[in-house]
Amino acid sequence: EHNIKYNSKVSLAEDAIFLFQYLLYVNSIQLIEKENYYYQIINLNNLKGDFMNLENIYKSLREGAKALALLNGNQKNAALESVKVALAENKSVILAANEKDVAKAREKGMKESLVDRLKLTNERIDSIINGIDSVIRQPDPIGEIVAGWNTNNGLNIRQVRVPMGVAAVIYESRPNVTVDVFALAYKSGNAVLLRGSSSALESNRAILKVIKAGLENCKVA
C-alpha cells in the first residue's frame, strides 16, 4: 500500500499528468520507510525540469515506433537473436550490477523472499534468454488478418493487426521483466517506456545497456 504526498500549485489535471510521469521517472524516487509503509514524497514543482527531459524521451519513442512498424518478421527476429547473444556474452556484467542491487536491498532490510525476486543467477539469465527464444518462435502478429467481410455494396472490410505505437510499463523488482517486456514489445513492433523498481536500478541499467548493444550490432532498429 502506498500513500502519496505532494505539494503543488498547479491544476488537478496537471497534477494527474505529473503524477503519472513521476511514476515513470525512476531516478526521482525517494522512498522513506515509516510505520511499515513506504511513502513517496513528491514535490511536483521541483520536478518540472525533469519532465521536460521526459518530453524529449516521448518524442524519441514515437520516432522509434514509426521505424519499428516498418520492420518485417525476419528483421525483428534477427534483432532479437542479436540481443540474445549480447545477453549471453555479458552475463558477468549483469550479475555484477545485480549484486549491487541485492546488497543494497539487504542493507535496507528487504525480506529475503523479495530479495530472491531481485536476485539474478547464471541459470536465471539463461531462462531470460530462453524467453526471447520463445518470442522469436512466435509468428509475427503484425499484418495478420483477424476478421473480414464484404458488404452488400461490394466494400471489402478487413480487421488487421497493427502496432499500438508506444507502451508504458510499470513493474516490480524483477529484472527479468525488463527483457521480457522488451522482447514482446519489439516483436509486436512497439516502442516501450519501462519504469522498473528503484531496488533493481543497477540491474536494469546494465540489462538495457546490453540490449542496446545487441540492437546496434544487428543494425536493424
C-alpha positions as CSV (number, residue, x, y, z in Angstrom):
1,E,0.0,0.0,0.0
2,H,1.3,3.4,-0.9
3,N,0.4,6.8,0.3
4,I,1.4,9.7,-2.0
5,K,2.0,13.2,-0.6
6,Y,2.8,16.1,-2.8
7,N,2.6,19.9,-2.8
8,S,1.9,21.8,-5.9
9,K,0.1,25.0,-7.1
10,V,-0.8,23.5,-10.5
11,S,-4.3,22.4,-11.5
12,L,-5.7,19.0,-10.8
13,A,-5.4,18.0,-14.4
14,E,-1.8,18.9,-14.4
15,D,-1.3,17.1,-11.1
16,A,-2.6,13.9,-12.7
17,I,-0.2,14.2,-15.7
18,F,2.8,15.0,-13.4
19,L,2.0,12.1,-11.0
20,F,1.8,9.6,-13.9
21,Q,5.1,11.0,-15.3
22,Y,6.6,10.8,-11.9
23,L,5.9,7.1,-11.6
24,L,7.7,6.6,-14.8
25,Y,10.7,8.7,-13.7
26,V,12.9,6.2,-11.9
27,N,15.7,8.5,-10.9
28,S,13.5,10.9,-8.9
29,I,12.1,8.4,-6.4
30,Q,12.8,8.9,-2.7
31,L,11.5,6.1,-0.5
32,I,11.1,6.6,3.2
33,E,10.2,3.7,5.5
34,K,7.8,4.7,8.2
35,E,5.4,2.5,10.2
36,N,5.8,-0.4,7.8
37,Y,4.7,1.7,4.8
38,Y,6.7,3.3,2.1
39,Y,5.8,6.9,1.3
40,Q,6.7,8.5,-2.0
41,I,7.5,12.2,-1.3
42,I,6.8,14.3,-4.3
43,N,7.3,17.9,-5.0
44,L,5.8,18.3,-8.4
45,N,7.1,21.9,-8.9
46,N,10.7,20.8,-8.4
47,L,10.3,18.0,-11.0
48,K,9.1,20.1,-13.9
49,G,12.6,20.4,-15.3
50,D,12.9,16.6,-15.3
51,F,9.6,16.3,-17.1
52,M,10.9,18.4,-19.9
53,N,13.5,15.7,-20.4
54,L,10.7,13.2,-20.4
55,E,9.0,15.1,-23.3
56,N,12.2,14.5,-25.3
57,I,12.1,10.8,-24.4
58,Y,8.4,10.6,-25.5
59,K,9.3,12.2,-28.9
60,S,12.1,9.7,-29.3
61,L,9.8,6.8,-28.5
62,R,7.3,8.0,-31.1
63,E,10.0,8.2,-33.8
64,G,11.2,4.7,-32.7
65,A,7.7,3.3,-33.0
66,K,7.5,4.6,-36.6
67,A,10.7,2.8,-37.5
68,L,9.7,-0.4,-35.7
69,A,6.3,-0.5,-37.5
70,L,8.1,-0.9,-40.8
71,L,10.2,-3.9,-39.9
72,N,9.2,-7.3,-41.1
73,G,9.3,-10.5,-39.1
74,N,12.7,-11.7,-40.2
75,Q,14.3,-8.3,-39.3
76,K,12.7,-8.3,-35.8
77,N,13.8,-11.9,-35.2
78,A,17.3,-11.1,-36.3
79,A,17.5,-8.2,-33.9
80,L,16.2,-10.4,-31.0
81,E,18.8,-13.1,-31.9
82,S,21.5,-10.4,-31.6
83,V,20.2,-9.3,-28.2
84,K,20.3,-13.0,-27.1
85,V,24.0,-13.2,-28.0
86,A,24.7,-9.9,-26.2
87,L,23.0,-11.1,-23.0
88,A,24.9,-14.4,-23.1
89,E,28.2,-12.6,-23.6
90,N,27.6,-10.1,-20.9
91,K,26.3,-12.3,-18.1
92,S,29.2,-11.2,-15.8
93,V,28.4,-7.5,-16.3
94,I,24.7,-8.0,-15.5
95,L,25.4,-10.2,-12.5
96,A,27.9,-7.7,-11.1
97,A,25.3,-4.9,-11.3
98,N,22.7,-7.2,-9.8
99,E,24.9,-7.9,-6.8
100,K,25.0,-4.2,-6.0
101,D,21.1,-4.1,-6.0
102,V,20.9,-7.2,-3.8
103,A,23.5,-5.8,-1.3
104,K,21.6,-2.5,-1.1
105,A,18.3,-4.3,-0.6
106,R,19.6,-6.4,2.2
107,E,21.1,-3.3,3.9
108,K,17.7,-1.7,3.8
109,G,16.2,-4.8,5.5
110,M,14.3,-6.2,2.5
111,K,12.7,-9.6,3.1
112,E,14.6,-12.5,1.7
113,S,11.6,-13.6,-0.3
114,L,11.7,-10.2,-2.1
115,V,15.5,-10.3,-2.4
116,D,15.1,-13.6,-4.2
117,R,12.8,-11.9,-6.8
118,L,15.5,-9.3,-7.3
119,K,18.5,-11.7,-7.5
120,L,19.8,-13.0,-10.8
121,T,22.0,-16.0,-11.4
122,N,23.6,-17.6,-14.5
123,E,20.6,-20.0,-14.6
124,R,18.1,-17.2,-14.4
125,I,19.8,-15.3,-17.2
126,D,19.7,-18.5,-19.3
127,S,16.0,-18.6,-18.6
128,I,15.6,-15.0,-19.7
129,I,17.5,-15.8,-23.0
130,N,15.2,-18.9,-23.5
131,G,12.2,-16.5,-23.1
132,I,13.5,-14.5,-26.0
133,D,13.7,-17.7,-28.0
134,S,10.0,-18.3,-27.3
135,V,9.2,-14.9,-28.6
136,I,11.2,-15.4,-31.7
137,R,9.4,-18.7,-32.4
138,Q,6.0,-16.9,-32.3
139,P,4.6,-15.8,-35.7
140,D,4.8,-12.1,-36.4
141,P,1.4,-10.7,-35.3
142,I,1.7,-7.6,-37.5
143,G,-0.3,-7.7,-40.7
144,E,-2.4,-10.7,-39.6
145,I,-5.9,-10.5,-40.8
146,V,-8.1,-11.3,-37.8
147,A,-11.5,-11.0,-39.5
148,G,-13.1,-9.8,-42.7
149,W,-16.3,-9.5,-44.6
150,N,-17.9,-8.0,-47.7
151,T,-20.7,-5.5,-47.6
152,N,-23.8,-5.7,-49.9
153,N,-22.4,-2.8,-51.9
154,G,-19.1,-4.6,-52.6
155,L,-17.0,-3.0,-50.0
156,N,-14.2,-5.3,-48.7
157,I,-13.5,-4.8,-45.0
158,R,-10.6,-6.4,-43.1
159,Q,-9.6,-6.3,-39.4
160,V,-5.7,-6.3,-39.5
161,R,-3.3,-6.4,-36.5
162,V,-1.1,-3.3,-36.3
163,P,1.3,-2.0,-33.7
164,M,-0.1,0.1,-30.9
165,G,2.8,2.5,-31.2
166,V,4.2,3.3,-27.7
167,A,3.6,1.3,-24.5
168,A,4.5,2.3,-20.9
169,V,5.1,-0.5,-18.4
170,I,5.5,-0.1,-14.6
171,Y,6.7,-3.2,-12.8
172,E,8.3,-4.6,-9.6
173,S,11.8,-5.6,-8.7
174,R,12.2,-8.5,-11.2
175,P,15.0,-7.6,-13.6
176,N,13.9,-10.4,-16.0
177,V,10.7,-8.4,-16.7
178,T,12.9,-5.8,-18.4
179,V,13.9,-8.3,-21.1
180,D,10.5,-10.0,-21.3
181,V,8.7,-6.7,-22.0
182,F,11.4,-5.5,-24.4
183,A,11.2,-8.7,-26.4
184,L,7.4,-8.7,-26.6
185,A,7.2,-5.0,-27.5
186,Y,9.9,-5.4,-30.2
187,K,8.3,-8.5,-31.8
188,S,4.9,-6.6,-31.9
189,G,6.5,-3.5,-33.4
190,N,6.1,-1.3,-30.4
191,A,8.4,1.2,-28.7
192,V,8.2,0.9,-24.9
193,L,8.9,3.1,-21.9
194,L,10.0,1.0,-18.9
195,R,9.7,2.0,-15.3
196,G,11.2,-0.7,-13.1
197,S,11.6,-0.8,-9.4
198,S,14.3,1.5,-7.8
199,S,15.6,-1.6,-6.0
200,A,16.6,-3.0,-9.4
201,L,18.1,0.2,-10.8
202,E,21.6,-1.1,-11.4
203,S,20.4,-4.4,-12.8
204,N,18.0,-2.7,-15.2
205,R,20.7,-0.2,-16.3
206,A,23.1,-3.0,-17.1
207,I,20.4,-5.0,-18.9
208,L,19.3,-2.1,-21.0
209,K,22.8,-1.3,-22.0
210,V,23.3,-4.8,-23.2
211,I,20.0,-4.8,-25.1
212,K,21.0,-1.6,-26.9
213,A,24.4,-3.1,-27.8
214,G,22.7,-6.1,-29.2
215,L,20.4,-4.0,-31.4
216,E,23.3,-1.9,-32.5
217,N,25.3,-5.0,-33.5
218,C,22.4,-6.2,-35.6
219,K,21.9,-2.7,-37.2
220,V,18.2,-3.3,-37.8
221,A,16.5,-0.8,-35.4
